[in-house]
Amino acid sequence: MDLRRLRSGELIAGASAVALLAVMFSDWFAGVNAWESLTFLRVALVITALLALAIVVLTVTRTVAMACSAAGITVGIGSLTLLLLLFRVIVNEPGPDAGASIDLGAYLGVLLVFGCVAGAWRTLADERTGAPASIEQTERVLAVRGAPRPAPPARDPSRPPARRDRSTS
């Protein structure tokens, strides 16, 4: 486990995920928290937060490829969750006719889901090619493959290419 492998994308996604899980216990709509006021959307929020946390865990403990895979999934699911949450807060908001109001927790939730998606996107954008861990991994892969083959001999441009006799093959 190497915490030095964490980059800005993983830190943004991880901090946003932890904060999102905490904000879900605060008031979102008319003094009711997200666990009670949202139906299937609370499941999407938890999945998005867990995927963002998975990026951090996989970056610290596993290979970069696994973290990038988790980041790609987080961007997809997190974007869908963000759209559904924006619809719930902005379009389908409980107004004065419904007897409910939007509290600060709902706006923070939108911001934190955006943070999870932005952190995952940043993780995908940073390919870590110059990092020591990436160079070490590349050298390890090249060592397993063995030495490269020698280059073919140079061809004399004045001579036509050799033709094989088709009768013997």
Secondary structure, DSSP 8 states (H G I E B T S, - for coil): --GGG--HHHHHHHHHHHHHHHHTTSEEETTEEHHHH-SHHHHHHHHHHHHHHHHHHHHHHS-HHHHHHHHHHHHHHHHHHHHHHHIIIIIS---TTTT--B-HHHHHHHHHHHHHHHHHHHHHH---SSSHHHHHHHHHHHHHH-S---------TTS------TTT-
